[in-house]
Amino acid sequence: MSQTRPVPRKQIPRKQIPMDLTPAPDFTFDSFIEAPSNQGALNGVRSWPAWPSPAVLLLGPEGTGKTHLGEAWLKASHGVFLDDAHTRGEDTLFGFINRALRGDIPGLLLASRVPPTDWGVSLPDLRSRLSAMPKIELFEPDDDSLRPITRALFQRRGREVTTDVVDYLLKYSDRSIPALSAVIRDIDEAASSAKADVTKVFASKVLRENMDMFDE
Protein backbone atom coordinates (compact mmCIF):
# COMPACT_ATOMS: atom_id res chain seq x y z
CA MET A 1 0.00 0.00 0.00
CA SER A 2 1.58 3.20 -1.13
CA GLN A 3 1.65 6.19 1.16
CA THR A 4 0.70 9.64 -0.03
CA ARG A 5 3.64 11.93 0.35
CA PRO A 6 2.78 15.28 1.95
CA VAL A 7 2.86 18.21 -0.39
CA PRO A 8 5.54 20.61 0.86
CA ARG A 9 4.32 24.05 1.78
CA LYS A 10 5.39 26.82 -0.47
CA GLN A 11 8.12 28.76 1.23
CA ILE A 12 7.30 32.44 1.33
CA PRO A 13 10.48 34.48 1.31
CA ARG A 14 10.75 36.90 4.20
CA LYS A 15 12.19 40.32 3.91
CA GLN A 16 15.51 40.29 5.63
CA ILE A 17 15.95 42.83 8.37
CA PRO A 18 19.59 43.75 8.91
CA MET A 19 20.91 43.03 12.36
CA ASP A 20 21.79 46.04 14.44
CA LEU A 21 25.51 45.55 14.97
CA THR A 22 26.03 49.01 16.41
CA PRO A 23 28.27 48.67 19.47
CA ALA A 24 26.82 49.57 22.84
CA PRO A 25 27.54 53.14 23.92
CA ASP A 26 31.03 53.56 25.32
CA PHE A 27 30.55 56.26 27.90
CA THR A 28 34.12 57.36 28.52
CA PHE A 29 35.85 60.72 28.29
CA ASP A 30 38.04 59.43 25.46
CA SER A 31 35.02 58.44 23.34
CA PHE A 32 33.22 61.76 23.88
CA ILE A 33 33.02 63.76 20.64
CA GLU A 34 34.86 66.98 21.38
CA ALA A 35 33.63 70.13 19.65
CA PRO A 36 33.72 73.88 20.33
CA SER A 37 30.21 73.77 21.83
CA ASN A 38 31.12 71.21 24.49
CA GLN A 39 34.83 71.71 25.14
CA GLY A 40 34.27 73.83 28.23
CA ALA A 41 31.84 71.32 29.73
CA LEU A 42 34.17 68.40 29.01
CA ASN A 43 37.06 70.18 30.71
CA GLY A 44 34.84 71.16 33.64
CA VAL A 45 33.53 67.66 34.32
CA ARG A 46 36.98 66.09 33.87
CA SER A 47 38.51 68.51 36.37
CA TRP A 48 37.06 66.49 39.29
CA PRO A 49 38.17 66.16 42.06
CA ALA A 50 39.32 69.77 41.74
CA TRP A 51 35.71 70.98 41.47
CA PRO A 52 34.91 74.17 43.40
CA SER A 53 32.21 72.18 45.22
CA PRO A 54 31.57 68.45 45.75
CA ALA A 55 28.13 68.90 44.14
CA VAL A 56 27.86 70.33 40.60
CA LEU A 57 25.10 70.95 38.06
CA LEU A 58 25.52 69.93 34.40
CA LEU A 59 23.04 71.81 32.21
CA GLY A 60 22.39 71.67 28.47
CA PRO A 61 19.82 71.02 25.74
CA GLU A 62 18.70 67.52 24.82
CA GLY A 63 21.25 65.48 22.92
CA THR A 64 24.30 67.59 23.74
CA GLY A 65 26.12 64.92 25.78
CA LYS A 66 24.99 65.24 29.40
CA THR A 67 24.43 61.51 29.87
CA HIS A 68 27.74 60.63 28.22
CA LEU A 69 29.72 63.05 30.37
CA GLY A 70 27.86 62.01 33.51
CA GLU A 71 28.44 58.28 32.95
CA ALA A 72 32.11 58.90 32.11
CA TRP A 73 32.54 60.92 35.30
CA LEU A 74 30.75 58.23 37.31
CA LYS A 75 33.26 55.60 36.14
CA ALA A 76 36.15 57.83 37.13
CA SER A 77 34.82 59.12 40.44
CA HIS A 78 32.51 56.40 41.82
CA GLY A 79 30.34 59.25 43.03
CA VAL A 80 26.63 59.73 42.33
CA PHE A 81 25.27 60.84 38.95
CA LEU A 82 21.60 61.78 38.67
CA ASP A 83 20.46 62.28 35.08
CA ASP A 84 17.24 64.24 34.44
CA ALA A 85 17.62 65.64 37.94
CA HIS A 86 14.55 67.86 37.51
CA THR A 87 12.39 64.68 37.62
CA ARG A 88 13.79 63.46 40.95
CA GLY A 89 12.04 63.82 44.27
CA GLU A 90 13.03 66.81 46.38
CA ASP A 91 13.93 64.64 49.39
CA THR A 92 16.19 62.53 47.17
CA LEU A 93 17.99 65.56 45.78
CA PHE A 94 18.33 67.20 49.18
CA GLY A 95 19.69 63.99 50.70
CA PHE A 96 22.34 63.45 48.04
CA ILE A 97 23.45 67.09 48.08
CA ASN A 98 23.90 66.95 51.85
CA ARG A 99 25.83 63.67 51.60
CA ALA A 100 28.16 65.23 49.02
CA LEU A 101 28.70 68.35 51.11
CA ARG A 102 29.50 66.22 54.18
CA GLY A 103 31.97 64.12 52.19
CA ASP A 104 29.95 60.91 52.58
CA ILE A 105 30.19 60.31 48.80
CA PRO A 106 33.07 61.21 46.43
CA GLY A 107 30.94 63.75 44.58
CA LEU A 108 27.52 64.50 43.08
CA LEU A 109 26.72 65.46 39.48
CA LEU A 110 23.17 66.54 38.67
CA ALA A 111 22.32 66.75 34.96
CA SER A 112 19.28 68.44 33.45
CA ARG A 113 18.07 70.20 30.33
CA VAL A 114 16.04 72.49 32.61
CA PRO A 115 17.59 75.21 34.81
CA PRO A 116 16.96 74.68 38.55
CA THR A 117 14.85 77.84 38.70
CA ASP A 118 12.26 75.96 36.60
CA TRP A 119 12.21 72.75 38.63
CA GLY A 120 9.32 73.93 40.82
CA VAL A 121 11.23 73.21 44.03
CA SER A 122 9.18 73.86 47.17
CA LEU A 123 11.79 73.14 49.87
CA PRO A 124 13.54 76.45 50.68
CA ASP A 125 16.78 74.74 51.78
CA LEU A 126 16.92 72.72 48.55
CA ARG A 127 16.34 75.86 46.46
CA SER A 128 19.20 77.52 48.34
CA ARG A 129 21.58 74.62 47.75
CA LEU A 130 20.71 74.34 44.06
CA SER A 131 21.22 78.08 43.63
CA ALA A 132 24.66 77.87 45.24
CA MET A 133 25.86 74.87 43.20
CA PRO A 134 28.47 75.56 40.50
CA LYS A 135 27.10 75.09 36.98
CA ILE A 136 28.76 73.48 33.95
CA GLU A 137 26.99 74.22 30.67
CA LEU A 138 26.72 72.48 27.33
CA PHE A 139 25.52 74.50 24.35
CA GLU A 140 23.69 73.82 21.09
CA PRO A 141 26.35 72.92 18.51
CA ASP A 142 27.18 75.30 15.66
CA ASP A 143 28.51 74.27 12.23
CA ASP A 144 32.07 73.90 13.53
CA SER A 145 30.74 71.44 16.10
CA LEU A 146 28.14 69.64 13.97
CA ARG A 147 30.55 68.55 11.24
CA PRO A 148 32.82 66.43 13.46
CA ILE A 149 29.80 65.21 15.43
CA THR A 150 28.00 64.06 12.26
CA ARG A 151 31.11 62.29 11.00
CA ALA A 152 31.62 60.62 14.38
CA LEU A 153 28.00 59.40 14.46
CA PHE A 154 28.63 57.61 11.16
CA GLN A 155 31.93 56.22 12.46
CA ARG A 156 30.16 54.74 15.47
CA ARG A 157 28.09 52.74 13.01
CA GLY A 158 31.26 51.59 11.25
CA ARG A 159 31.01 53.96 8.28
CA GLU A 160 33.36 56.55 6.87
CA VAL A 161 31.58 59.20 4.80
CA THR A 162 32.78 61.99 2.54
CA THR A 163 32.46 65.69 3.26
CA ASP A 164 29.64 66.10 0.73
CA VAL A 165 27.50 63.59 2.67
CA VAL A 166 28.05 65.51 5.91
CA ASP A 167 27.35 68.88 4.29
CA TYR A 168 24.21 67.54 2.61
CA LEU A 169 22.75 66.26 5.88
CA LEU A 170 23.52 69.51 7.70
CA LYS A 171 21.79 71.45 4.92
CA TYR A 172 18.67 69.35 4.46
CA SER A 173 17.99 67.49 7.71
CA ASP A 174 17.08 68.62 11.21
CA ARG A 175 20.29 69.90 12.78
CA SER A 176 19.61 68.75 16.34
CA ILE A 177 21.86 65.93 17.49
CA PRO A 178 18.96 63.54 18.34
CA ALA A 179 17.48 64.10 14.85
CA LEU A 180 20.86 63.65 13.16
CA SER A 181 21.41 60.43 15.11
CA ALA A 182 18.02 59.13 13.94
CA VAL A 183 18.55 59.96 10.26
CA ILE A 184 22.08 58.52 10.30
CA ARG A 185 20.65 55.32 11.81
CA ASP A 186 18.04 55.19 9.00
CA ILE A 187 20.69 55.77 6.33
CA ASP A 188 22.98 53.12 7.79
CA GLU A 189 20.20 50.51 8.05
CA ALA A 190 19.02 51.25 4.50
CA ALA A 191 22.58 50.97 3.17
CA SER A 192 23.11 47.68 5.02
CA SER A 193 19.87 46.29 3.62
CA ALA A 194 20.73 47.38 0.07
CA LYS A 195 24.42 46.46 0.49
CA ALA A 196 25.22 49.95 -0.73
CA ASP A 197 27.78 52.58 0.14
CA VAL A 198 26.60 55.76 1.86
CA THR A 199 26.97 58.45 -0.77
CA LYS A 200 25.33 61.83 -1.11
CA VAL A 201 22.88 60.36 -3.65
CA PHE A 202 22.00 57.46 -1.33
CA ALA A 203 21.57 59.77 1.69
CA SER A 204 19.27 62.08 -0.30
CA LYS A 205 17.18 59.06 -1.37
CA VAL A 206 16.66 58.01 2.26
CA LEU A 207 15.77 61.56 3.30
CA ARG A 208 13.21 61.83 0.48
CA GLU A 209 11.67 58.49 1.41
CA ASN A 210 11.40 59.57 5.04
CA MET A 211 9.70 62.82 4.04
CA ASP A 212 7.29 60.96 1.76
CA MET A 213 6.40 58.61 4.61
CA PHE A 214 5.48 61.53 6.88
CA ASP A 215 3.47 63.20 4.09
CA GLU A 216 1.22 60.14 3.66
Residue pairs with C-beta under 8 A, 6 or more apart in sequence:
16 193
17 193
18 189
18 192
18 193
20 189
21 158
22 156
22 157
22 158
22 185
22 188
23 156
25 68
27 67
27 68
27 71
27 72
27 75
28 72
28 75
29 42
29 46
29 69
29 72
29 76
31 68
31 72
32 38
32 42
32 65
32 68
32 69
32 72
33 65
33 148
33 149
33 152
34 42
34 148
35 141
35 144
35 145
35 146
35 148
35 149
36 141
36 142
36 144
36 145
37 64
37 138
37 139
37 140
37 141
37 142
37 145
38 64
38 65
38 138
38 139
38 141
38 145
40 136
40 137
41 58
41 60
41 65
41 69
41 136
41 137
41 138
42 69
44 56
44 136
45 56
45 58
45 69
45 70
45 72
45 73
45 109
45 136
46 73
48 73
48 76
48 77
48 79
48 107
49 77
49 106
49 107
51 107
51 134
52 134
53 101
53 132
53 133
53 134
54 100
54 101
54 103
54 105
54 106
54 107
54 108
55 96
55 97
55 100
55 101
55 107
55 108
55 109
55 110
55 129
55 133
56 107
56 108
56 109
56 110
56 133
56 134
56 135
56 136
57 85
57 110
57 111
57 112
57 116
57 130
57 133
57 134
57 135
57 136
58 66
58 69
58 70
58 109
58 110
58 111
58 112
58 135
58 136
58 137
58 138
59 66
59 111
59 112
59 113
59 115
59 135
59 136
59 137
59 138
60 66
60 113
60 137
60 138
60 139
61 113
61 138
61 139
61 140
62 113
62 176
62 178
63 176
63 177
63 178
63 181
64 138
64 139
64 140
64 141
64 177
65 138
66 83
66 111
66 112
66 113
66 138
67 83
67 111
69 111
69 138
70 81
70 83
70 109
70 111
71 81
73 79
73 81
73 109
74 80
74 81
74 109
77 106
77 107
78 106
79 100
79 105
79 106
79 107
79 108
79 109
80 96
80 99
80 100
80 105
80 107
80 108
80 109
81 108
81 109
81 111
82 88
82 92
82 93
82 96
82 108
82 109
82 110
82 111
83 111
84 111
84 112
84 113
85 93
85 110
85 111
85 112
85 119
86 112
86 113
86 114
86 116
86 118
86 119
90 121
90 122
90 123
90 126
93 110
93 126
93 130
94 123
94 125
94 126
94 129
96 105
96 108
97 108
97 126
97 129
97 130
97 133
99 105
99 108
100 107
100 108
101 129
110 133
112 119
116 127
116 130
116 131
116 133
119 130
121 127
121 130
141 149
141 177
143 170
146 170
146 175
146 180
147 166
147 167
147 170
149 177
149 180
150 166
150 169
150 170
150 180
150 184
151 161
151 166
153 180
153 181
153 184
154 160
154 161
154 165
154 184
154 188
154 198
157 184
157 185
157 188
159 188
159 191
159 198
161 198
162 199
162 200
164 200
165 198
165 199
165 200
165 203
168 200
168 203
168 204
169 180
169 183
169 184
169 203
169 207
172 204
172 207
173 179
173 180
173 183
173 207
174 180
174 183
183 206
183 207
183 210
186 206
186 210
187 198
187 202
187 203
187 206
188 198
190 196
190 202
190 206
191 197
191 198
191 202
194 202
196 202
